[in-house]
Amino acid sequence: MMDAFKDMYDVVVDRRANPQEGSYTCYLFDKGIDKILKKVGEEATELVIAAKNPDPEEIKYELSDFLYHAMVLMVEKGVTWEDITRELANRE
């Protein structure tokens, strides 16, 4: 399960290091931190709205969008999944 997070994170890292024309991920990095933060905020809001609705498919879709944009933010700010899991482990 965690492999999916690592795999997607690795794709985001690769897109930053090796930009590809037409890549949405590259577009976000090119536009900078303000655009990335705007998208994280938008996706967080959409997730909250989806969570109020009865359809779990909508929650899965919006949570996936949120996590993707969070990973773009993580890469932009130099935060890894190891950093996140270590922080979570410290909260036990």
C-alpha positions as a Python dict, from the first residue, in 0.01 Angstrom:
ca = {
    (1, 'M'): (0, 0, 0),
    (2, 'M'): (270, 248, 93),
    (3, 'D'): (444, 162, -234),
    (4, 'A'): (175, 358, -418),
    (5, 'F'): (261, 670, -217),
    (6, 'K'): (633, 623, -277),
    (7, 'D'): (582, 549, -646),
    (8, 'M'): (373, 863, -701),
    (9, 'Y'): (617, 1070, -495),
    (10, 'D'): (902, 940, -711),
    (11, 'V'): (714, 1042, -1026),
    (12, 'V'): (668, 1393, -885),
    (13, 'V'): (1039, 1412, -797),
    (14, 'D'): (1128, 1296, -1150),
    (15, 'R'): (899, 1554, -1311),
    (16, 'R'): (1071, 1828, -1115),
    (17, 'A'): (1418, 1704, -1210),
    (18, 'N'): (1325, 1618, -1570),
    (19, 'P'): (1047, 1848, -1689),
    (20, 'Q'): (822, 1711, -1959),
    (21, 'E'): (619, 1929, -2189),
    (22, 'G'): (248, 1900, -2121),
    (23, 'S'): (294, 1757, -1771),
    (24, 'Y'): (52, 1903, -1515),
    (25, 'T'): (308, 1835, -1241),
    (26, 'C'): (569, 2035, -1431),
    (27, 'Y'): (315, 2313, -1482),
    (28, 'L'): (264, 2336, -1105),
    (29, 'F'): (639, 2352, -1037),
    (30, 'D'): (682, 2610, -1312),
    (31, 'K'): (410, 2834, -1164),
    (32, 'G'): (568, 2814, -819),
    (33, 'I'): (471, 2787, -457),
    (34, 'D'): (168, 3020, -476),
    (35, 'K'): (2, 2803, -742),
    (36, 'I'): (88, 2483, -553),
    (37, 'L'): (-58, 2622, -230),
    (38, 'K'): (-369, 2742, -412),
    (39, 'K'): (-427, 2392, -547),
    (40, 'V'): (-368, 2228, -208),
    (41, 'G'): (-626, 2464, -57),
    (42, 'E'): (-877, 2404, -335),
    (43, 'E'): (-840, 2028, -305),
    (44, 'A'): (-873, 2042, 75),
    (45, 'T'): (-1199, 2234, 37),
    (46, 'E'): (-1330, 1990, -224),
    (47, 'L'): (-1243, 1702, 10),
    (48, 'V'): (-1438, 1859, 295),
    (49, 'I'): (-1741, 1908, 72),
    (50, 'A'): (-1715, 1550, -59),
    (51, 'A'): (-1699, 1418, 296),
    (52, 'K'): (-2039, 1573, 365),
    (53, 'N'): (-2193, 1378, 77),
    (54, 'P'): (-2297, 1013, 107),
    (55, 'D'): (-2098, 883, -193),
    (56, 'P'): (-1765, 728, -81),
    (57, 'E'): (-1642, 734, -442),
    (58, 'E'): (-1642, 1113, -431),
    (59, 'I'): (-1434, 1108, -113),
    (60, 'K'): (-1183, 867, -271),
    (61, 'Y'): (-1153, 1089, -578),
    (62, 'E'): (-1109, 1413, -385),
    (63, 'L'): (-873, 1261, -128),
    (64, 'S'): (-658, 1129, -413),
    (65, 'D'): (-646, 1478, -566),
    (66, 'F'): (-554, 1626, -230),
    (67, 'L'): (-278, 1372, -165),
    (68, 'Y'): (-130, 1426, -512),
    (69, 'H'): (-116, 1803, -462),
    (70, 'A'): (23, 1752, -111),
    (71, 'M'): (302, 1543, -265),
    (72, 'V'): (382, 1824, -509),
    (73, 'L'): (405, 2056, -207),
    (74, 'M'): (623, 1804, -24),
    (75, 'V'): (868, 1787, -315),
    (76, 'E'): (867, 2164, -354),
    (77, 'K'): (958, 2205, 14),
    (78, 'G'): (1198, 1909, 37),
    (79, 'V'): (980, 1694, 264),
    (80, 'T'): (985, 1316, 215),
    (81, 'W'): (747, 1038, 314),
    (82, 'E'): (1016, 926, 556),
    (83, 'D'): (993, 1267, 724),
    (84, 'I'): (617, 1231, 751),
    (85, 'T'): (619, 875, 885),
    (86, 'R'): (889, 968, 1138),
    (87, 'E'): (679, 1263, 1255),
    (88, 'L'): (370, 1042, 1285),
    (89, 'A'): (566, 782, 1480),
    (90, 'N'): (673, 1052, 1726),
    (91, 'R'): (309, 1128, 1798),
    (92, 'E'): (226, 783, 1932),
}
